[in-house]
């Protein structure tokens, strides 16, 4: 998909990937290199679901580096906990 990337606003489709027989996804080498993704990097898998009555269906997944997620949590919750424990 190198030349046919779909771009909408700030987001774009970087690659089309599939699960292998072991349930693993392979991120293409050019994408790993572009974003400095290395073996052993940890990611949080965040899903969005649509609820339709008693049924729910996953519409998308997002991968976020755990260190980025950790930073966001600390930035959001840190001041609140500081205030609670300083009293």
Jmol script that loads the backbone (N, CA, C; Angstrom):
load data "model"
ATOM      1  N   UNK A   1       0.811  -1.202   0.000  1.00  0.00           N
ATOM      2  CA  UNK A   1       0.000   0.000   0.000  1.00  0.00           C
ATOM      3  C   UNK A   1       0.851   1.262   0.000  1.00  0.00           C
ATOM      4  N   UNK A   2       2.077   1.178  -0.304  1.00  0.00           N
ATOM      5  CA  UNK A   2       2.973   2.323  -0.189  1.00  0.00           C
ATOM      6  C   UNK A   2       2.447   3.550  -0.921  1.00  0.00           C
ATOM      7  N   UNK A   3       1.937   3.392  -2.144  1.00  0.00           N
ATOM      8  CA  UNK A   3       1.497   4.542  -2.917  1.00  0.00           C
ATOM      9  C   UNK A   3       0.005   4.808  -2.809  1.00  0.00           C
ATOM     10  N   UNK A   4      -0.739   3.907  -2.205  1.00  0.00           N
ATOM     11  CA  UNK A   4      -2.189   4.073  -2.186  1.00  0.00           C
ATOM     12  C   UNK A   4      -2.731   4.212  -0.775  1.00  0.00           C
ATOM     13  N   UNK A   5      -2.076   5.004   0.054  1.00  0.00           N
ATOM     14  CA  UNK A   5      -2.524   5.207   1.425  1.00  0.00           C
ATOM     15  C   UNK A   5      -3.788   6.033   1.461  1.00  0.00           C
ATOM     16  N   UNK A   6      -4.732   5.629   2.302  1.00  0.00           N
ATOM     17  CA  UNK A   6      -5.963   6.373   2.514  1.00  0.00           C
ATOM     18  C   UNK A   6      -5.729   7.326   3.670  1.00  0.00           C
ATOM     19  N   UNK A   7      -5.919   8.617   3.447  1.00  0.00           N
ATOM     20  CA  UNK A   7      -5.694   9.611   4.489  1.00  0.00           C
ATOM     21  C   UNK A   7      -6.973  10.391   4.722  1.00  0.00           C
ATOM     22  N   UNK A   8      -7.387  10.459   5.999  1.00  0.00           N
ATOM     23  CA  UNK A   8      -8.564  11.213   6.390  1.00  0.00           C
ATOM     24  C   UNK A   8      -8.176  12.052   7.597  1.00  0.00           C
ATOM     25  N   UNK A   9      -8.154  13.369   7.452  1.00  0.00           N
ATOM     26  CA  UNK A   9      -7.754  14.236   8.555  1.00  0.00           C
ATOM     27  C   UNK A   9      -6.356  13.895   9.021  1.00  0.00           C
ATOM     28  N   UNK A  10      -6.238  13.579  10.307  1.00  0.00           N
ATOM     29  CA  UNK A  10      -4.927  13.270  10.885  1.00  0.00           C
ATOM     30  C   UNK A  10      -4.573  11.798  10.763  1.00  0.00           C
ATOM     31  N   UNK A  11      -5.495  10.973  10.304  1.00  0.00           N
ATOM     32  CA  UNK A  11      -5.286   9.526  10.287  1.00  0.00           C
ATOM     33  C   UNK A  11      -5.120   9.015   8.869  1.00  0.00           C
ATOM     34  N   UNK A  12      -4.343   7.936   8.744  1.00  0.00           N
ATOM     35  CA  UNK A  12      -4.201   7.302   7.435  1.00  0.00           C
ATOM     36  C   UNK A  12      -3.985   5.812   7.613  1.00  0.00           C
ATOM     37  N   UNK A  13      -4.352   5.054   6.606  1.00  0.00           N
ATOM     38  CA  UNK A  13      -4.101   3.620   6.600  1.00  0.00           C
ATOM     39  C   UNK A  13      -2.652   3.426   6.174  1.00  0.00           C
ATOM     40  N   UNK A  14      -1.850   2.864   7.061  1.00  0.00           N
ATOM     41  CA  UNK A  14      -0.424   2.644   6.781  1.00  0.00           C
ATOM     42  C   UNK A  14      -0.189   1.332   6.045  1.00  0.00           C
ATOM     43  N   UNK A  15      -0.979   0.319   6.362  1.00  0.00           N
ATOM     44  CA  UNK A  15      -0.786  -0.997   5.759  1.00  0.00           C
ATOM     45  C   UNK A  15      -2.020  -1.843   6.043  1.00  0.00           C
ATOM     46  N   UNK A  16      -2.187  -2.874   5.259  1.00  0.00           N
ATOM     47  CA  UNK A  16      -3.213  -3.883   5.523  1.00  0.00           C
ATOM     48  C   UNK A  16      -2.471  -5.102   6.053  1.00  0.00           C
ATOM     49  N   UNK A  17      -2.874  -5.586   7.229  1.00  0.00           N
ATOM     50  CA  UNK A  17      -2.208  -6.729   7.853  1.00  0.00           C
ATOM     51  C   UNK A  17      -3.239  -7.800   8.166  1.00  0.00           C
ATOM     52  N   UNK A  18      -2.777  -9.009   8.413  1.00  0.00           N
ATOM     53  CA  UNK A  18      -3.677 -10.096   8.782  1.00  0.00           C
ATOM     54  C   UNK A  18      -3.033 -10.923   9.886  1.00  0.00           C
ATOM     55  N   UNK A  19      -3.858 -11.714  10.558  1.00  0.00           N
ATOM     56  CA  UNK A  19      -3.374 -12.613  11.598  1.00  0.00           C
ATOM     57  C   UNK A  19      -2.790 -13.859  10.943  1.00  0.00           C
ATOM     58  N   UNK A  20      -1.686 -14.357  11.508  1.00  0.00           N
ATOM     59  CA  UNK A  20      -1.154 -15.625  11.016  1.00  0.00           C
ATOM     60  C   UNK A  20      -1.802 -16.769  11.789  1.00  0.00           C
ATOM     61  N   UNK A  21      -1.351 -17.989  11.553  1.00  0.00           N
ATOM     62  CA  UNK A  21      -1.948 -19.169  12.192  1.00  0.00           C
ATOM     63  C   UNK A  21      -1.812 -19.161  13.706  1.00  0.00           C
ATOM     64  N   UNK A  22      -0.834 -18.423  14.219  1.00  0.00           N
ATOM     65  CA  UNK A  22      -0.630 -18.341  15.674  1.00  0.00           C
ATOM     66  C   UNK A  22      -1.349 -17.150  16.283  1.00  0.00           C
ATOM     67  N   UNK A  23      -2.108 -16.401  15.477  1.00  0.00           N
ATOM     68  CA  UNK A  23      -2.845 -15.243  15.986  1.00  0.00           C
ATOM     69  C   UNK A  23      -1.991 -13.993  16.105  1.00  0.00           C
ATOM     70  N   UNK A  24      -0.867 -13.958  15.422  1.00  0.00           N
ATOM     71  CA  UNK A  24       0.024 -12.811  15.498  1.00  0.00           C
ATOM     72  C   UNK A  24      -0.135 -11.920  14.269  1.00  0.00           C
ATOM     73  N   UNK A  25       0.028 -10.620  14.480  1.00  0.00           N
ATOM     74  CA  UNK A  25       0.018  -9.663  13.383  1.00  0.00           C
ATOM     75  C   UNK A  25       1.452  -9.314  13.018  1.00  0.00           C
ATOM     76  N   UNK A  26       1.709  -9.149  11.757  1.00  0.00           N
ATOM     77  CA  UNK A  26       3.030  -8.719  11.314  1.00  0.00           C
ATOM     78  C   UNK A  26       2.897  -7.302  10.773  1.00  0.00           C
ATOM     79  N   UNK A  27       3.623  -6.377  11.394  1.00  0.00           N
ATOM     80  CA  UNK A  27       3.666  -4.992  10.936  1.00  0.00           C
ATOM     81  C   UNK A  27       4.761  -4.927   9.874  1.00  0.00           C
ATOM     82  N   UNK A  28       4.453  -4.443   8.672  1.00  0.00           N
ATOM     83  CA  UNK A  28       5.473  -4.410   7.619  1.00  0.00           C
ATOM     84  C   UNK A  28       6.739  -3.664   8.046  1.00  0.00           C
ATOM     85  N   UNK A  29       7.864  -4.130   7.534  1.00  0.00           N
ATOM     86  CA  UNK A  29       9.174  -3.589   7.910  1.00  0.00           C
ATOM     87  C   UNK A  29       9.251  -2.082   7.694  1.00  0.00           C
ATOM     88  N   UNK A  30       8.735  -1.582   6.559  1.00  0.00           N
ATOM     89  CA  UNK A  30       8.825  -0.143   6.281  1.00  0.00           C
ATOM     90  C   UNK A  30       8.035   0.680   7.301  1.00  0.00           C
ATOM     91  N   UNK A  31       6.930   0.136   7.813  1.00  0.00           N
ATOM     92  CA  UNK A  31       6.150   0.835   8.840  1.00  0.00           C
ATOM     93  C   UNK A  31       6.902   0.799  10.169  1.00  0.00           C
ATOM     94  N   UNK A  32       7.470  -0.371  10.521  1.00  0.00           N
ATOM     95  CA  UNK A  32       8.248  -0.468  11.765  1.00  0.00           C
ATOM     96  C   UNK A  32       9.419   0.499  11.745  1.00  0.00           C
ATOM     97  N   UNK A  33      10.089   0.595  10.612  1.00  0.00           N
ATOM     98  CA  UNK A  33      11.238   1.496  10.488  1.00  0.00           C
ATOM     99  C   UNK A  33      10.777   2.954  10.584  1.00  0.00           C
ATOM    100  N   UNK A  34       9.705   3.305   9.883  1.00  0.00           N
ATOM    101  CA  UNK A  34       9.191   4.683   9.873  1.00  0.00           C
ATOM    102  C   UNK A  34       8.869   5.175  11.279  1.00  0.00           C
ATOM    103  N   UNK A  35       8.293   4.292  12.109  1.00  0.00           N
ATOM    104  CA  UNK A  35       7.863   4.689  13.451  1.00  0.00           C
ATOM    105  C   UNK A  35       8.774   4.174  14.554  1.00  0.00           C
ATOM    106  N   UNK A  36       9.950   3.681  14.192  1.00  0.00           N
ATOM    107  CA  UNK A  36      10.935   3.214  15.159  1.00  0.00           C
ATOM    108  C   UNK A  36      10.340   2.178  16.118  1.00  0.00           C
ATOM    109  N   UNK A  37       9.663   1.176  15.542  1.00  0.00           N
ATOM    110  CA  UNK A  37       9.083   0.090  16.327  1.00  0.00           C
ATOM    111  C   UNK A  37      10.076  -1.053  16.351  1.00  0.00           C
ATOM    112  N   UNK A  38      10.373  -1.542  17.545  1.00  0.00           N
ATOM    113  CA  UNK A  38      11.395  -2.566  17.702  1.00  0.00           C
ATOM    114  C   UNK A  38      10.845  -3.799  18.397  1.00  0.00           C
ATOM    115  N   UNK A  39      11.504  -4.935  18.166  1.00  0.00           N
ATOM    116  CA  UNK A  39      11.134  -6.176  18.847  1.00  0.00           C
ATOM    117  C   UNK A  39      11.136  -5.924  20.353  1.00  0.00           C
ATOM    118  N   UNK A  40      10.127  -6.387  21.022  1.00  0.00           N
ATOM    119  CA  UNK A  40      10.031  -6.220  22.474  1.00  0.00           C
ATOM    120  C   UNK A  40       9.269  -4.983  22.913  1.00  0.00           C
ATOM    121  N   UNK A  41       8.974  -4.043  21.984  1.00  0.00           N
ATOM    122  CA  UNK A  41       8.163  -2.879  22.350  1.00  0.00           C
ATOM    123  C   UNK A  41       6.802  -3.360  22.837  1.00  0.00           C
ATOM    124  N   UNK A  42       6.269  -2.710  23.848  1.00  0.00           N
ATOM    125  CA  UNK A  42       4.982  -3.086  24.427  1.00  0.00           C
ATOM    126  C   UNK A  42       3.912  -2.100  23.972  1.00  0.00           C
ATOM    127  N   UNK A  43       2.737  -2.630  23.637  1.00  0.00           N
ATOM    128  CA  UNK A  43       1.615  -1.825  23.188  1.00  0.00           C
ATOM    129  C   UNK A  43       0.358  -2.198  23.944  1.00  0.00           C
ATOM    130  N   UNK A  44      -0.469  -1.208  24.210  1.00  0.00           N
ATOM    131  CA  UNK A  44      -1.802  -1.447  24.747  1.00  0.00           C
ATOM    132  C   UNK A  44      -2.730  -1.577  23.540  1.00  0.00           C
ATOM    133  N   UNK A  45      -3.588  -2.579  23.544  1.00  0.00           N
ATOM    134  CA  UNK A  45      -4.571  -2.778  22.493  1.00  0.00           C
ATOM    135  C   UNK A  45      -5.892  -2.200  22.987  1.00  0.00           C
ATOM    136  N   UNK A  46      -6.346  -1.148  22.336  1.00  0.00           N
ATOM    137  CA  UNK A  46      -7.557  -0.439  22.749  1.00  0.00           C
ATOM    138  C   UNK A  46      -8.621  -0.716  21.692  1.00  0.00           C
ATOM    139  N   UNK A  47      -9.803  -1.153  22.124  1.00  0.00           N
ATOM    140  CA  UNK A  47     -10.847  -1.486  21.159  1.00  0.00           C
ATOM    141  C   UNK A  47     -12.047  -0.558  21.316  1.00  0.00           C
ATOM    142  N   UNK A  48     -12.741  -0.387  20.223  1.00  0.00           N
ATOM    143  CA  UNK A  48     -14.003   0.349  20.213  1.00  0.00           C
ATOM    144  C   UNK A  48     -15.073  -0.610  19.717  1.00  0.00           C
ATOM    145  N   UNK A  49     -16.187  -0.648  20.417  1.00  0.00           N
ATOM    146  CA  UNK A  49     -17.259  -1.565  20.049  1.00  0.00           C
ATOM    147  C   UNK A  49     -18.544  -0.807  19.820  1.00  0.00           C
ATOM    148  N   UNK A  50     -19.371  -1.396  19.001  1.00  0.00           N
ATOM    149  CA  UNK A  50     -20.710  -0.863  18.800  1.00  0.00           C
ATOM    150  C   UNK A  50     -21.679  -1.799  19.506  1.00  0.00           C
ATOM    151  N   UNK A  51     -22.597  -1.241  20.223  1.00  0.00           N
ATOM    152  CA  UNK A  51     -23.600  -2.044  20.923  1.00  0.00           C
ATOM    153  C   UNK A  51     -24.894  -2.028  20.133  1.00  0.00           C
ATOM    154  N   UNK A  52     -25.389  -3.206  19.836  1.00  0.00           N
ATOM    155  CA  UNK A  52     -26.644  -3.343  19.110  1.00  0.00           C
ATOM    156  C   UNK A  52     -27.506  -4.317  19.883  1.00  0.00           C
ATOM    157  N   UNK A  53     -28.326  -3.783  20.788  1.00  0.00           N
ATOM    158  CA  UNK A  53     -29.142  -4.652  21.639  1.00  0.00           C
ATOM    159  C   UNK A  53     -28.261  -5.449  22.567  1.00  0.00           C
ATOM    160  N   UNK A  54     -28.422  -6.764  22.570  1.00  0.00           N
ATOM    161  CA  UNK A  54     -27.594  -7.636  23.406  1.00  0.00           C
ATOM    162  C   UNK A  54     -26.280  -7.997  22.734  1.00  0.00           C
ATOM    163  N   UNK A  55     -26.139  -7.617  21.468  1.00  0.00           N
ATOM    164  CA  UNK A  55     -24.937  -7.945  20.715  1.00  0.00           C
ATOM    165  C   UNK A  55     -23.986  -6.755  20.692  1.00  0.00           C
ATOM    166  N   UNK A  56     -22.714  -7.032  20.714  1.00  0.00           N
ATOM    167  CA  UNK A  56     -21.728  -5.977  20.512  1.00  0.00           C
ATOM    168  C   UNK A  56     -20.729  -6.469  19.476  1.00  0.00           C
ATOM    169  N   UNK A  57     -20.280  -5.563  18.652  1.00  0.00           N
ATOM    170  CA  UNK A  57     -19.321  -5.909  17.609  1.00  0.00           C
ATOM    171  C   UNK A  57     -18.153  -4.934  17.688  1.00  0.00           C
ATOM    172  N   UNK A  58     -16.966  -5.460  17.548  1.00  0.00           N
ATOM    173  CA  UNK A  58     -15.776  -4.606  17.555  1.00  0.00           C
ATOM    174  C   UNK A  58     -15.677  -3.927  16.200  1.00  0.00           C
ATOM    175  N   UNK A  59     -15.551  -2.606  16.230  1.00  0.00           N
ATOM    176  CA  UNK A  59     -15.416  -1.893  14.956  1.00  0.00           C
ATOM    177  C   UNK A  59     -13.963  -1.551  14.661  1.00  0.00           C
ATOM    178  N   UNK A  60     -13.127  -1.376  15.707  1.00  0.00           N
ATOM    179  CA  UNK A  60     -11.728  -1.043  15.436  1.00  0.00           C
ATOM    180  C   UNK A  60     -10.859  -1.292  16.666  1.00  0.00           C
ATOM    181  N   UNK A  61      -9.577  -1.423  16.395  1.00  0.00           N
ATOM    182  CA  UNK A  61      -8.547  -1.540  17.415  1.00  0.00           C
ATOM    183  C   UNK A  61      -7.534  -0.436  17.191  1.00  0.00           C
ATOM    184  N   UNK A  62      -6.945   0.029  18.263  1.00  0.00           N
ATOM    185  CA  UNK A  62      -5.847   0.984  18.191  1.00  0.00           C
ATOM    186  C   UNK A  62      -4.703   0.428  19.025  1.00  0.00           C
ATOM    187  N   UNK A  63      -3.490   0.557  18.539  1.00  0.00           N
ATOM    188  CA  UNK A  63      -2.312   0.179  19.311  1.00  0.00           C
ATOM    189  C   UNK A  63      -1.636   1.449  19.797  1.00  0.00           C
ATOM    190  N   UNK A  64      -1.297   1.478  21.085  1.00  0.00           N
ATOM    191  CA  UNK A  64      -0.612   2.634  21.661  1.00  0.00           C
ATOM    192  C   UNK A  64       0.568   2.121  22.474  1.00  0.00           C
ATOM    193  N   UNK A  65       1.741   2.731  22.273  1.00  0.00           N
ATOM    194  CA  UNK A  65       2.899   2.322  23.077  1.00  0.00           C
ATOM    195  C   UNK A  65       2.564   2.514  24.547  1.00  0.00           C
ATOM    196  N   UNK A  66       2.892   1.509  25.354  1.00  0.00           N
ATOM    197  CA  UNK A  66       2.529   1.562  26.766  1.00  0.00           C
ATOM    198  C   UNK A  66       3.168   2.745  27.478  1.00  0.00           C
ATOM    199  N   UNK A  67       4.373   3.138  27.065  1.00  0.00           N
ATOM    200  CA  UNK A  67       5.011   4.284  27.727  1.00  0.00           C
ATOM    201  C   UNK A  67       4.224   5.563  27.462  1.00  0.00           C
ATOM    202  N   UNK A  68       3.603   5.691  26.296  1.00  0.00           N
ATOM    203  CA  UNK A  68       2.767   6.856  25.998  1.00  0.00           C
ATOM    204  C   UNK A  68       1.494   6.820  26.832  1.00  0.00           C
ATOM    205  N   UNK A  69       0.899   5.640  26.942  1.00  0.00           N
ATOM    206  CA  UNK A  69      -0.307   5.483  27.750  1.00  0.00           C
ATOM    207  C   UNK A  69      -0.008   5.781  29.212  1.00  0.00           C
ATOM    208  N   UNK A  70       1.119   5.292  29.703  1.00  0.00           N
ATOM    209  CA  UNK A  70       1.530   5.549  31.083  1.00  0.00           C
ATOM    210  C   UNK A  70       1.678   7.050  31.329  1.00  0.00           C
ATOM    211  N   UNK A  71       2.302   7.745  30.375  1.00  0.00           N
ATOM    212  CA  UNK A  71       2.471   9.193  30.502  1.00  0.00           C
ATOM    213  C   UNK A  71       1.140   9.920  30.549  1.00  0.00           C
ATOM    214  N   UNK A  72       0.183   9.486  29.722  1.00  0.00           N
ATOM    215  CA  UNK A  72      -1.138  10.109  29.711  1.00  0.00           C
ATOM    216  C   UNK A  72      -1.859   9.888  31.034  1.00  0.00           C
ATOM    217  N   UNK A  73      -1.753   8.684  31.576  1.00  0.00           N
ATOM    218  CA  UNK A  73      -2.406   8.374  32.855  1.00  0.00           C
ATOM    219  C   UNK A  73      -1.787   9.211  33.968  1.00  0.00           C
ATOM    220  N   UNK A  74      -0.462   9.293  33.993  1.00  0.00           N
ATOM    221  CA  UNK A  74       0.210  10.096  35.026  1.00  0.00           C
ATOM    222  C   UNK A  74      -0.173  11.566  34.913  1.00  0.00           C
ATOM    223  N   UNK A  75      -0.238  12.073  33.694  1.00  0.00           N
ATOM    224  CA  UNK A  75      -0.586  13.479  33.477  1.00  0.00           C
ATOM    225  C   UNK A  75      -2.018  13.763  33.915  1.00  0.00           C
ATOM    226  N   UNK A  76      -2.904  12.810  33.672  1.00  0.00           N
ATOM    227  CA  UNK A  76      -4.310  13.000  34.013  1.00  0.00           C
ATOM    228  C   UNK A  76      -4.578  12.767  35.497  1.00  0.00           C
ATOM    229  N   UNK A  77      -4.076  11.655  36.021  1.00  0.00           N
ATOM    230  CA  UNK A  77      -4.387  11.283  37.403  1.00  0.00           C
ATOM    231  C   UNK A  77      -3.402  11.830  38.423  1.00  0.00           C
ATOM    232  N   UNK A  78      -2.177  12.137  38.006  1.00  0.00           N
ATOM    233  CA  UNK A  78      -1.154  12.621  38.924  1.00  0.00           C
ATOM    234  C   UNK A  78      -1.580  13.821  39.742  1.00  0.00           C
ATOM    235  N   UNK A  79      -2.061  14.900  39.108  1.00  0.00           N
ATOM    236  CA  UNK A  79      -2.483  16.064  39.890  1.00  0.00           C
ATOM    237  C   UNK A  79      -3.611  15.752  40.865  1.00  0.00           C
ATOM    238  N   UNK A  80      -4.535  14.888  40.451  1.00  0.00           N
ATOM    239  CA  UNK A  80      -5.656  14.529  41.318  1.00  0.00           C
ATOM    240  C   UNK A  80      -5.139  13.799  42.562  1.00  0.00           C
ATOM    241  N   UNK A  81      -4.250  12.817  42.367  1.00  0.00           N
ATOM    242  CA  UNK A  81      -3.715  12.077  43.509  1.00  0.00           C
ATOM    243  C   UNK A  81      -2.826  12.957  44.382  1.00  0.00           C
ATOM    244  N   UNK A  82      -2.078  13.865  43.782  1.00  0.00           N
ATOM    245  CA  UNK A  82      -1.254  14.789  44.556  1.00  0.00           C
ATOM    246  C   UNK A  82      -2.127  15.623  45.492  1.00  0.00           C
ATOM    247  N   UNK A  83      -3.241  16.085  44.956  1.00  0.00           N
ATOM    248  CA  UNK A  83      -4.169  16.897  45.752  1.00  0.00           C
ATOM    249  C   UNK A  83      -4.785  16.080  46.891  1.00  0.00           C
ATOM    250  N   UNK A  84      -5.152  14.850  46.597  1.00  0.00           N
ATOM    251  CA  UNK A  84      -5.772  13.978  47.606  1.00  0.00           C
ATOM    252  C   UNK A  84      -4.783  13.697  48.729  1.00  0.00           C
ATOM    253  N   UNK A  85      -3.546  13.339  48.377  1.00  0.00           N
ATOM    254  CA  UNK A  85      -2.576  12.919  49.390  1.00  0.00           C
ATOM    255  C   UNK A  85      -1.871  14.080  50.084  1.00  0.00           C
ATOM    256  N   UNK A  86      -2.040  15.294  49.553  1.00  0.00           N
ATOM    257  CA  UNK A  86      -1.404  16.445  50.224  1.00  0.00           C
ATOM    258  C   UNK A  86      -2.293  17.025  51.325  1.00  0.00           C
ATOM    259  N   UNK A  87      -3.490  16.512  51.443  1.00  0.00           N
ATOM    260  CA  UNK A  87      -4.420  17.035  52.471  1.00  0.00           C
ATOM    261  C   UNK A  87      -4.232  16.361  53.789  1.00  0.00           C
TER     262      UNK A  87
END
end "model"
wireframe off; spacefill off
backbone 0.3
color backbone group
